[in-house]
Amino acid sequence: MRRFITFPYRLHRRHPRWIAPLRLEQKKIFNPGKNKFLQHCEYALFLLLEGKRVIGRIAAFVNHVANEYWQEQIGFFGHYECIDDRDAASLLLKKAEEWLRDRKMRTMRGPWNFVSQDFGLIVEGYELAPTVLSSWNPPYYNKQLLQFGLSKARDMLVYNCDISRGYVIPQRFVDFTERIADRYQVHIRPLDMKNLIADARTIVRLTNISLSRNWGFYPIAEEEAEDIAADLKPIVHPEAVLIAEIDGKPIGYILAIPDVNHLLKNSHGRLGPLTLLRLLVGIKSLNRYRIWAMGIVPEYQKKGISILLFKRLNEVLAPRRVYVEANWVLEDNALMNNALRQLQFDLVKRYRVYEKELIN
């Protein structure tokens, strides 16, 4: 397990765009006692060795909760890392394919990792460093998957805006959203840290209702709200997590988190005294954010609530002259893509999930 976890640190250590995730957090990902995702999955981890040297790794798994919800037999591969060698890549992917075939899966899909919203390979935007809770890969990974016979399943888009470089929300949306707020009597409030678990449960419920038709979605168990709350508590700025309510009933939310990756550069994934001090001191004043999630219940979609949430978030963050990245917007999510384009966010990165039919 140690070799599986540490391989990427050796493989990518000299690349200027790779930011090493905290090793402590990586250990949690592969621990079923600390990662509830693994408790409803059947999985296997594989290392590829050349002599005694690790040259690749891959995870193969079946997510029984997702397959039951989709009524499909989809097997996944993830946590893919490999040297730039076609034969090495083929050996890894073939092993994952064989494992999935043995479990009667009809489709092989990935990369799809053991972490929420961590899937796909970068196909555009390699020059940008990864933001918090997002991954990075060298360009040749895409070539390896295509050579193995995998093809595009879906793309996820990444947008950004940078207030320090002059971004201003278009005035017409300022006027429009004020009318929306008045018409529907929308009240928007920040995350309540004193009732963090209750608000986390609200976000989980809203996510399950609002994203039920999205590709790749399956319901999040409400019990996972406690884990979400525990993950958010050390890093979240409550004023950047907004919940929209009408007559006291939650109808939507937007969740932006500080990009702590910006503080982890040159840490090599180790939480030493200097890195810990940098996190403790720097997290309060960070001016880089990732919009990690957003959801609007169906009856209030296409009514301008999403733009109202963006506008209120902008009001909160603009005084800090922030850089904001909105991650993993499905390419066929017309509602969200149109909103971001109208708000004049820039399309800066594209992730891709691949798949391959398995004929048994």
C-alpha angles and dihedrals in degrees: 000000000000091000091047092052098043099045095090090052089060096039098051103025095112097046111106094214099050115096113198111233117226108279090217090060092046090056089055092054092063096041112094090201091061102029111060090191089075092054092074096038135084107215148163132198122214133195125200113214133194102196102314094331120101111230101167148007138194140174123216121194149160117222102207095187092053094045092049090051093047095038088226138115103236122159122197139211124198149150085061116179126160143159117254096273126116095210092050091050091048092052092052096046092043091054091051090047092051091049091051093046090053087059093051096249115164098199133040112208135177170332085273117154134204092259129084112264094001105124141114136041125267109254097167128026102038089151092069119085115237117263123224115305093008129107137231131209138177116255094249092070089074091052091051093053093047092049089054091056101260118137137193117292101170141338125225117206130216123206132184144186129194118206091186087064096049106278112159125176108248111264094231089065092050089057094039096051093050088058090048092052091050095044096052097027091236117185117197120198135176126248112287106229091191089060097032097143092049091051091046088054089050090052091049091051093048091048092052092049099042101041100040093113096047119112112258094017125135126165121279113226110245088227088069089069089087091057091047090050091049091050094047099044099077096048111022124111100211094210089062094057107074129186120197117214136183116199088346093305116121112236103165148351145197121211120200121175131193113261098242089173085080088065095046098064112129092009092110087217094294121128096216125159094272094049092045091051091048090052095045094048100033104044093071093056100036113137097191121089140177120211095222102177144000134179139177122187111248097251091060098042117113090026099100097260092125092054090046089056092048090049094051090047088051090053090054097045104033095083088061090055090231137190110226128193123193108204139202103007108171111243091232095048093107094175095058096037092051092048093052093046092049088050086054096242113160123241103233110157142026129202123195133205116204132203143183131198113240113214108197 
